[in-house]
Each structure stands twice: as C-alpha cells, then as structure tokens.
C-alpha cells in the first residue's frame, strides 16, 4: 500500500488556524485557474463566426491556455521557492486580468492565442502551483480535506461563470464579456494577499531559519541555479511509482478537457436552446462542487487513505465510462444526467490528482514533482482539444470526440489500477527481503560476539 504522509522537515504543519484562510484564497485562485478555460467555450461559437475559424482552430484557444498553465509549472515552482506563494499568486492574477482585456481587442485568432492562451495561461500557472504548494506547507494530517476544499473552487466558479458568460455574451458580445471577465480575474490578487508565509507563523527553529537566510544572501546566483535544477528534477523517473502515475495522468489529461470545451456546442447541435446548453456546464460544476470536498473526506478515511492510488484509478475509469455513453444520450434530460455523472467523475479525479502525487513523493519533494508533471502534461493538454475538434471537422459529428476521450481515459484508469497492483507487490517483496536480511544479520551478530569472548 502507499505510504502515509510524512513530515521530513522537522516542523509539523499547523493543520488549521490561518491555514483555512489560505485554503479560501487557494479556492479562489484555483477556481479561476481551472474554470476559465472551460467557461470560455461559451464564447467560441461567436468568436468562430466573427473570426471565420474552424472547430479545430477555435479549440486551440483553451488548449494553448491549459498547456501554458501546465508548462508554467516549473517556472512557478521556482519562483515560489524564491519569493513565496503570495507575490506569485498576485502576479498571476494581474497577468490573467491583462490577458482578457487585451484579448477583447483582438482581430485575429492568433491574437487570441497569444493573449488568452500564452499570457493568460502562464498567469493561471502562477495561481495554481503557488496555491497547491502553500497548502502542502500548512497541512499534513488534514491535507486531503484541505486539497479537496481548495480544488472545489473549480466547480464552484464554473457553476457561476458558465451562465454569467452566457448572460454577458447576449448583452455585451464576446469582446465586452472578456473585458468584464478580466476585471473579475483581478480578484486573484486579493486571494494571493491572504497567503501569509508559513515561516512568519511558525516558531519552529527560528534561529536556524535566520542562519539559513544569512547563508543564502551572498549566494543568490548559485541558489537560483540549484533551485532550477531542483524544480525540474529528472531523477524522479527512477521512481517506479512516479512513472506509473505520470503515464496514467498523461492519458487522462489528453481526454479530460475536450468534452467540456465542446459540451455546449454538442447540446446546441442536438437542438438544445443556448442558455440551456450553457447550464449543462453549470450542472456539471454544481455537482463537482460537492464531490471534491466529499472525495477529500473519503480519501482521508482510514480505509481509503492507504489505498488512495486505487481510488484514483476507479475515478478515472468512472469518468471515461461517462464519455463513452454520452453519444447514446440525445435529449436534453439525458444530457443533464450525463452532466451530473460527468461532474461526479471529474470531481473525484481532480480532488485526488495532486493528493496522489503528494502521497507518492512526500511533502518536501512535491513542489519538484508537480513542476515536472505539469510541464510534461502540457503536451497532451495542448493536443487533446484540437484533436477532438479535428474529428468534428472531419466527420461533422461530436460523438466521435466523446468516444475518443472516453476510451483514452478508461484505458489510463485501467493501466493505473493494474500497474499499481504490480508496483505494490514488488515493494512488498522488497520489504520482506530487507526484513529477512535484517533478521539474518541480527542472528549472526550474537554468534560473533560469543565466539570473540
């Protein structure tokens, strides 16, 4: 079974107190980070018509934004290690606001790629990684619950952003809507201000912290180089559990976002009214809102915590199965049912996705691991939605993208389940061999002493 959380820093996290305020701030920043690329899909039909773009072209907007968010992971981790989470989240919020405002003046699809995709994506990366890192410093025993509450920001914000964007689109057009959205995203700066550094609150070894700070002052350039190597640590590939997690995760990320990007368009294609189609995202977000903290509570239980990797595999298979069944659902009530189950599966996966990495790597190695994971995942993130859009362009039907995404995600979940069984079997075998060698050495040691006497 997977090992429980360990604190190797010598200083126990607070597991409460101001940490819950930090979780609230992370709830806001993570909420914008994950919901914005999804909620932007409300504008895609109008942008596609105004800029005369194809389905594949328009899908690149969310795809580049998500890929930049993931690719910015190592840079965000490096900056968090150097400056702390508070200024990085505030900078990310400012970048997001600026990206939406400048995108509202765009006259070509390339302009939107650069503004929304690149600038906005890196702003979201700063929000996401800095928030996750500071939660891992404030919480240990209650970390699954804290992560679940913070990650619940995504469905909460999606639940309100989807109908809000539809309302703004009707009254102000997609350009005016982006202006308003840019102003809203400046609230990430407020969320970042809540993320008080742990070192200011902790009484654990203050003299040691001061000595370390003094030692680092004359070595700033050297420490930056060390941090760069630390946060892109390729030695993680020697860890079998990490490689298994990464492969399954890459498969999930490839198929995770295309169904969200095209869900509203698929519903409209089935004859659903535009507002009702937008509410499908809200329904998914509403369900997701309760599933994430609920999954955090379940994952923190004594029964599930040692088996959290298997729980993660089940969530992936459940999510993939929902997509495989979607083409069979052609009426609006059935699409509502799909949105409900989609929210359940999506919420379970994203409540566990970073907790499983923390479980594998530990509290201290997590910033390095999450930076490496996010930069690798940017490639399937970049290719997934455009590949799905290409299927729509080729066949003129949305069902093929749901079949593709569902099959890839389900295969990834089954891979994780089978390989985790194999991995834990090998780990148990290695543990027994070490115990046998240790007991053998203990038996030989008294005999050697008796002979010497």
C-alpha positions in Angstrom: 0.0 0.0 0.0 1.1 3.6 -0.5 2.9 5.1 2.4 1.1 7.7 4.6 2.2 11.4 4.7 5.4 12.1 6.3 6.9 15.3 7.6 10.6 15.3 6.9 11.2 19.0 7.6 11.3 18.5 11.4 8.5 21.0 11.8 4.9 19.8 12.0 2.4 21.8 9.8 -0.3 23.7 11.6 -3.3 21.7 10.2 -5.7 24.5 10.8 -5.7 28.1 12.1 -4.8 30.6 9.4 -4.4 27.6 7.0 -8.2 27.6 6.4 -7.9 31.3 5.3 -5.2 30.2 2.9 -7.5 27.4 1.7 -10.1 30.0 0.9 -7.6 32.1 -1.1 -6.5 28.9 -2.9 -10.2 28.1 -3.6 -10.4 31.4 -5.5 -7.2 31.2 -7.4 -7.6 27.5 -8.3 -11.2 28.2 -9.1 -10.2 30.7 -11.8 -7.3 28.6 -13.0 -9.4 25.5 -13.8 -12.8 27.1 -14.7 -11.7 29.9 -17.0 -10.6 27.7 -19.9 -13.8 25.7 -19.7 -16.1 28.7 -19.3 -14.5 30.5 -22.3 -16.1 27.8 -24.5 -19.4 29.8 -24.2 -17.9 32.4 -26.5 -16.4 30.0 -29.1 -19.4 30.0 -31.4 -19.5 33.8 -31.7 -15.7 34.0 -32.0 -15.7 31.3 -34.6 -18.3 33.2 -36.6 -16.6 36.6 -36.3 -13.1 35.4 -37.0 -14.1 32.7 -39.5 -12.3 29.9 -37.7 -12.8 26.1 -37.8 -13.7 23.9 -34.8 -10.0 22.8 -34.6 -8.8 26.4 -34.7 -11.1 27.6 -32.0 -10.2 24.7 -29.8 -6.6 25.8 -29.7 -7.6 28.8 -27.5 -8.4 26.7 -24.5 -5.8 24.2 -25.4 -2.9 26.7 -25.5 -4.2 28.3 -22.3 -4.3 24.9 -20.5 -0.9 23.9 -22.0 0.7 27.2 -20.9 -0.8 26.7 -17.4 0.8 23.3 -17.2 4.1 24.2 -18.9 4.5 27.1 -16.5 4.6 24.7 -13.5 8.4 24.5 -13.1 8.8 28.3 -13.5 6.0 28.9 -11.0 7.6 26.4 -8.6 11.0 28.1 -8.9 9.5 31.5 -8.3 7.5 30.2 -5.3 10.7 28.7 -3.8 12.4 32.1 -4.3 9.7 34.6 -3.4 6.9 32.6 -1.7 3.3 32.0 -2.8 1.8 35.4 -2.0 3.6 37.6 -4.6 3.4 34.8 -7.3 -0.4 34.4 -7.0 -0.9 38.2 -7.1 1.3 38.4 -10.2 -0.6 35.6 -11.8 -3.9 37.4 -11.1 -2.6 40.6 -12.7 -1.5 38.7 -15.8 -4.9 37.0 -16.1 -6.7 40.3 -16.0 -4.5 41.9 -18.5 -4.8 38.9 -20.9 -8.6 39.1 -21.0 -8.6 42.9 -21.5 -6.1 42.8 -24.4 -7.8 39.8 -26.0 -11.1 41.8 -26.2 -9.4 44.0 -28.8 -8.3 41.0 -30.9 -8.9 40.9 -34.6 -7.4 37.5 -35.4 -7.4 34.1 -33.9 -3.6 34.4 -33.5 -4.1 37.4 -31.3 -6.4 35.4 -29.0 -3.8 32.5 -28.9 -1.2 35.0 -27.6 -3.3 36.9 -25.2 -5.7 34.3 -23.7 -3.5 31.3 -24.5 0.0 32.3 -23.6 -0.3 35.3 -21.2 -3.4 34.1 -19.5 -2.1 30.5 -19.3 1.1 31.5 -17.5 -1.0 33.7 -15.2 -3.1 30.6 -14.3 0.1 28.6 -13.8 1.3 31.1 -11.2 -2.1 30.9 -9.4 -2.3 27.1 -9.5 1.1 25.9 -8.4 1.7 28.6 -5.8 -1.7 27.7 -4.2 -1.0 24.0 -4.1 2.4 24.5 -2.7 1.4 26.6 0.2 -1.4 24.2 1.1 1.2 21.4 1.4 3.1 23.6 3.9 0.1 24.4 6.1 -1.5 20.9 6.2 -0.4 17.3 6.8 -3.0 15.2 8.6 -5.9 17.2 7.1 -4.2 17.7 3.8 -6.7 15.6 1.7 -9.6 17.7 3.1 -7.8 20.9 2.5 -6.9 20.0 -1.0 -10.5 18.9 -1.7 -11.9 22.2 -0.5 -9.3 24.2 -2.5 -9.9 22.2 -5.6 -13.6 22.7 -5.2 -13.0 26.2 -6.4 -13.0 24.9 -10.0 -16.7 23.6 -10.0 -17.9 26.5 -7.8 -16.6 29.1 -10.2 -17.6 27.0 -13.3 -21.1 26.8 -11.9 -21.5 30.6 -11.8 -19.2 31.6 -14.7 -21.0 29.5 -17.4 -24.4 31.2 -17.1 -22.7 34.5 -16.3 -20.7 34.3 -19.5 -23.8 33.4 -21.5 -25.6 36.5 -20.0 -22.6 38.7 -20.8 -22.4 37.3 -24.3 -26.1 38.2 -25.0 -25.8 41.7 -23.7 -22.2 42.8 -24.4 -20.9 40.4 -27.1 -17.8 38.3 -26.6 -15.5 41.4 -26.6 -17.3 43.1 -23.8 -17.6 39.8 -21.9 -13.8 39.4 -22.0 -13.4 42.9 -20.5 -15.7 42.1 -17.6 -14.1 38.7 -17.1 -10.6 40.4 -17.0 -11.9 42.6 -14.2 -13.2 39.6 -12.2 -9.9 37.8 -12.5 -8.1 40.6 -10.7 -9.7 39.1 -7.5 -6.9 36.5 -7.7 -4.6 39.4 -6.4 -6.8 39.6 -3.3 -6.7 35.8 -2.9 -2.9 35.9 -3.1 -2.7 38.6 -0.4 -4.3 36.0 2.0 -1.5 33.5 1.6 0.7 34.5 4.5 4.1 32.8 4.5 4.4 29.9 6.9 7.7 31.0 8.3 6.2 34.1 9.8 3.7 31.9 11.8 5.9 29.0 12.8 8.1 29.1 15.9 9.9 26.0 14.7 13.7 26.6 14.7 13.7 30.4 14.1 17.4 30.7 14.6 18.0 28.0 12.1 15.9 29.9 9.6 17.8 33.1 10.2 21.1 31.4 9.8 20.0 29.8 6.6 18.7 33.2 5.3 22.1 34.8 6.1 24.0 32.0 4.4 21.9 32.3 1.2 22.4 36.1 0.8 25.9 36.0 -0.7 25.0 33.0 -2.8 21.8 34.2 -4.7 23.0 33.3 -8.2 24.2 29.8 -7.1 20.9 29.2 -5.2 18.9 30.1 -8.3 20.8 27.6 -10.4 20.3 25.0 -7.6 16.5 25.8 -7.5 16.2 25.5 -11.2 17.7 22.0 -11.1 15.6 21.2 -8.0 12.3 22.0 -9.6 13.0 20.2 -12.8 14.4 17.0 -11.2 14.7 14.3 -13.8 15.7 11.8 -11.2 12.0 11.3 -10.5 12.0 8.9 -13.5 13.9 6.4 -11.4 10.9 6.1 -9.1 8.6 3.4 -10.5 5.5 4.7 -8.7 6.0 8.2 -10.2 6.4 6.8 -13.7 3.2 4.8 -13.4 1.3 7.8 -12.0 2.7 10.0 -14.9 1.7 7.7 -17.7 -1.9 7.3 -16.4 -2.1 11.0 -15.8 -1.0 11.9 -19.3 -3.7 9.6 -20.7 -6.3 11.3 -18.6 -5.3 14.8 -19.4 -5.4 14.1 -23.1 -9.1 13.3 -23.0 -10.2 15.4 -20.0 -11.0 18.8 -21.4 -12.3 18.3 -24.9 -15.7 17.1 -23.6 -16.0 20.3 -21.6 -14.9 22.5 -24.4 -17.5 21.1 -26.8 -20.3 20.1 -24.5 -22.4 23.3 -25.1 -21.8 23.1 -28.8 -22.8 19.4 -28.8 -26.0 20.2 -26.9 -26.9 23.0 -29.4 -26.2 20.6 -32.2 -28.8 18.3 -30.6 -31.4 21.1 -30.8 -31.0 22.4 -27.2 -31.5 26.1 -26.6 -28.3 28.2 -26.0 -29.0 29.1 -22.4 -30.0 25.5 -21.5 -26.8 24.3 -23.2 -24.7 26.7 -21.1 -26.5 25.4 -18.0 -25.1 21.9 -18.7 -21.7 23.3 -17.6 -23.3 24.8 -14.5 -24.9 21.5 -13.6 -21.6 19.7 -14.0 -19.9 22.4 -11.9 -22.6 22.3 -9.2 -22.2 18.5 -8.8 -18.4 18.8 -8.9 -18.7 21.4 -6.2 -19.9 18.9 -3.6 -18.0 15.9 -4.9 -14.5 17.4 -4.5 -14.6 18.1 -0.7 -16.6 14.8 -0.3 -13.9 12.9 -2.1 -11.4 14.6 0.2 -13.2 13.4 3.3 -13.5 9.8 1.9 -9.8 9.8 0.8 -8.9 10.9 4.4 -10.6 7.9 5.9 -8.6 5.0 7.4 -9.9 2.6 4.8 -9.2 4.6 1.7 -6.1 6.6 2.7 -3.7 3.6 2.3 -5.4 2.7 -1.0 -5.7 6.2 -2.5 -4.0 5.2 -5.7 -6.7 2.6 -6.4 -9.4 5.1 -5.6 -7.8 7.4 -8.2 -7.9 4.6 -10.8 -11.6 4.0 -10.1 -12.4 7.7 -10.5 -10.6 7.7 -13.9 -12.5 4.6 -15.2 -15.8 6.1 -14.0 -15.1 9.4 -15.8 -14.1 7.6 -19.0 -17.2 5.4 -19.0 -19.4 8.5 -18.8 -17.9 9.9 -22.0 -18.3 6.5 -23.8 -22.0 6.6 -23.0 -22.6 10.2 -24.0 -23.2 9.6 -27.7 -26.2 7.4 -26.7 -27.9 10.4 -24.9 -29.7 12.6 -27.5 -32.3 14.5 -25.5 -31.8 17.4 -23.0 -32.9 15.4 -19.9 -30.4 12.7 -20.8 -27.7 15.2 -21.3 -28.4 16.6 -17.9 -27.9 13.1 -16.4 -24.6 12.9 -18.4 -23.6 16.3 -16.9 -24.3 15.1 -13.4 -22.3 11.9 -13.7 -19.6 13.8 -15.6 -19.4 16.2 -12.6 -19.1 13.2 -10.2 -16.2 11.6 -12.2 -14.4 14.8 -13.0 -14.7 16.0 -9.4 -13.3 12.7 -7.9 -10.3 12.8 -10.3 -9.3 16.3 -9.6 -9.8 16.0 -5.9 -7.3 13.2 -5.9 -4.9 14.0 -8.7 -2.5 16.1 -6.7 -3.1 14.3 -3.4 -1.9 11.1 -5.1 1.2 12.8 -6.2 1.8 14.2 -2.7 1.2 10.6 -1.4 3.9 9.2 -3.7 6.5 11.9 -3.4 6.0 13.3 0.1 5.7 16.9 1.4 9.2 18.0 0.6 9.5 16.6 -2.9 6.1 17.6 -4.0 7.0 21.1 -5.4 9.7 19.5 -7.6 7.4 16.6 -8.7 4.4 18.8 -9.5 6.6 21.1 -11.6 7.9 18.2 -13.7 4.4 16.6 -14.0 2.8 19.8 -15.2 5.4 20.6 -17.9 5.1 17.0 -19.3 1.3 17.1 -19.1 1.2 20.3 -21.2 1.8 18.2 -24.3 -1.4 16.1 -24.1 -3.2 19.2 -22.8 -2.1 21.0 -25.9 -3.1 18.2 -28.4 -6.3 16.9 -26.8 -9.0 19.5 -27.6 -7.6 20.3 -31.1 -7.6 16.6 -31.9 -11.2 16.4 -30.8 -12.1 19.5 -32.9 -10.4 17.9 -35.9 -12.7 14.9 -35.5 -15.7 17.2 -35.6 -14.3 19.0 -38.7 -13.7 15.6 -40.5 -17.0 13.8 -39.6 -19.3 16.6 -38.8 -20.4 14.9 -35.6 -19.5 15.4 -31.9 -20.0 11.7 -30.9 -16.5 10.7 -32.2 -14.7 13.1 -29.8 -16.6 11.7 -26.8 -15.7 8.1 -27.9 -12.1 9.0 -28.3 -11.8 10.8 -25.0 -13.7 8.1 -23.1 -11.6 5.3 -24.5 -8.3 7.0 -23.7 -9.3 7.9 -20.1 -10.7 4.5 -19.4 -7.6 2.8 -20.7 -5.5 5.1 -18.5 -7.5 4.2 -15.4 -7.2 0.5 -16.0 -3.5 1.0 -16.6 -3.1 2.7 -13.3 -5.0 0.0 -11.4 -3.1 -2.9 -12.9 0.3 -1.3 -12.6 -0.3 -0.1 -9.0 -1.1 -3.7 -8.0 2.2 -4.8 -9.7 4.2 -1.9 -8.1 2.9 -2.6 -4.6 3.6 -6.3 -5.0 7.2 -5.5 -5.8 7.5 -3.1 -3.0 6.1 -5.6 -0.5 8.6 -8.2 -1.9 11.5 -5.8 -1.5 10.4 -5.0 2.1 10.2 -8.7 3.0 13.7 -9.3 1.6 15.1 -6.4 3.6 13.4 -7.7 6.8 14.8 -11.2 6.1 18.3 -9.7 5.7 18.0 -7.7 8.8 16.8 -10.6 10.9 19.6 -12.8 9.4 22.2 -10.1 10.4 20.7 -9.9 13.9 21.0 -13.7 14.3 24.7 -13.7 13.2 25.7 -10.8 15.4 25.3 -12.6 18.9 27.1 -15.7 17.5 30.0 -13.4 16.5 30.1 -11.9 20.0 30.1 -15.3 21.7 32.9 -16.5 19.6 35.0 -13.4 20.3 34.5 -13.9 24.0 
